[in-house]
Amino acid sequence: MAKKDLPLRWDRKMQQRLARGEAAALGELYDRFASLVHGLAHRVLDDERAADHITRDVFAHVWQHPDTYDPKQGPLRSWVATLTHRLAVQRLRATEAAALARGGPGTTEELERKVRHASVAARADYIVQSMPAPLRNALELAYFQRRDYRQTAADLGVTEDEARRRLRLGLQLLATARDAGSPGAPPGYGGAA
């Protein structure tokens, strides 16, 4: 079996185990994705307690409706991230709309701008967490430690050309977060939907 097929195989088996009601499967799924779910929810909502609630809601939904995941549509990780994003954006809109109804500051346009901004930030976090370690490591050195491509190459033990390639590809992937969150972008994960 090809190495690429292993994650999809795990995804299918996980879905089957959840459909059978295996509590251990939910625990395994939680261990694997809880930090992703909580991080994305927190990025959208900027509220620890709200992120905790979304995390609970996401795993409750997965437990109650494992059949809503279709392995043919993509990895389980992406489906969980999309579900998290959708629930967090719904909560953000509801919270902000309630504040507007109470006469709080802001407008509907500001709310949608805030939702788009949160969506782009959450998508960027997801992209960075999902990208291969060599790309992520190069970006972290360049961004957080302010290394140029020569220093990054030396720190990673790769050629300067390879360091530039990793940085360029990582930045191109991150640019998709912004593009997906912009008006007129196709619907899906990262959009303001």
N, C-alpha and C positions, 0 to 999 in steps of 0.2 A: 504494500500500500504506500502511496506517495505521502511524503511528510505533510504536504499541503492538505491532504484529506483528513488528517488526524483531528484537527479542531472541529471540523464539520461532523465527524463521526462522534466526537464527544458531545457536541450539541444535540445531535439526534438521540443519543442514548440518555442524555440528561432530560430531554423533553419526555421521552418514554417513561423514565423513572418518576418524573413529576406527575405524569398522567396516571400512573399506578398509585399515586399517593404516598410515595416513599419520603418520609420526613427527612431521612438522611440526605436525600438528593437536594432538598431545599437548603439544608445546612451547608452542604458542599457548594451549592450555587451562591449562597450568602457569603461564605468565606472567600469565594473567588471574585465576586463583583460588588460587595458592600461598599468598599472604599470608592470605587468608580461611581456608584449610584449616589452616595452621600456627597462626594466631591462635586458632581455635576449639579445636583440639587442645590447645594450651598452656593455654587457659582451663579446660578440663576437667581436664587432668592436672597442671598446675602443674609441668611438668618439660620443659625444653628438648629434651633428647635423645629423650624419649618422643614429644614433638610432632613432631620430625624423622622418627621412625619412622612415625608415623601419616600424616604428609604423604606419605611414600614409599609407604605401603600404599594410601592413597586413590588416588593417581595410577596405581599398578600395577593396582588393581582396575578403574579406568576404562579403562585400556589393554587389559586382558584381557577385560573384559566390557562393552563399550560398549552392547550390546543391552539391558542391564538398565535403562538410562534410557529412560523413556517420555515424550516431549515433551507428550503429552496430559495427563500428571499434574502438570505444572508446569515452571517454568524449570530449566535445567541447574544454575544457581547453587544453587538450593534442594536439588536432588538431591545435589550434591556436598557441601553443608553437612550434609545429613541423613546421608550416608554417613560423613562425618568424625565427626559426633556419635556415631553408632552404634559405630564402631570405637574411638573414644576412651573411651566409657563401658565397652565390653567390656574394654578394657585396664585401666581404673581398677578395675573390679570384680575382674578377675583379680589385679591387683597387691595390692589390699587384702585379698582373700580369702586369698592366699598369706601375707600378713603375719599375718592372724588365725590361720591354720593353724600358723604357726610360734610361736604364743603371743604375738603382738604385742598391743598395747593396742587396745581397741575391741570393738565388737559388730557383728552384722549390721545392726542398726537404725542404728548410727552410719554404717556403710558406705552404706546406702541414703540417709541424710540427706545425706551428702557427695556422692553421685551426683546427687541432686535439686538441691542447691545449685550444683554444677558445671554441670548442665544449664541451670538458670535463667541463670547468668552467661554461658554460651556463647550461649544464645538472645538475651539482651540485646545482646551484642556483634554478633551477626548482624543483629539488627533495626536497630541504629544504623548499621551499615555499609551496609545495604540501603535505608534510608529516603532519600527525596529530599533533596538537598543543602540546600534552604531549611529543612527541619525539623531536620536534623542540625546545621546552623550555629547555629540558634536555641538548641538544647539545649546545644551546646558553649559558647556564650557564657554562658548562664544557669548551667550546672553548673561548668565549669572556670574561668571568669573571674568567676563570682559576680555576674553582671549581673541586674538585675531586668528586668521586661518593658519598662519605659520605656527603659532603657539599651540593651537588646537591639534595640528598634525603631530607636533612633538609630544604633547600630552597623551594622545591616542596611539602613538607609535605607527602612524600611517604617513604616506607621502602627502605633500602639500596639495597636489592635484586631488587626491582622495578626500582630504579634509574639505577642500572647496566644493567638491561634488556632494558630499554629505550635507554640508551647510546649505547649499543651493537647493537640494531636494527637500530637506527639512523645511526650509522657508517656503518653498512652493506648496508643500502640503499644508502648512499653516495658512497660506493665502487662501486656500479653499474655504477656510472657516469664515473669513470675511465675505467671500463671494456668496457663500450659501446663506448668509444672514442678511444680504442686501435685498431691497425691494426688487421684485421681478425675478429673483432667483427661483429655480425650480423648487417645488415643495419637497419636504423630507427633513431628515435630521439636520438641525442647524438653522432652519428657516424660522420665521416668527410665527409659524402656524400653531 
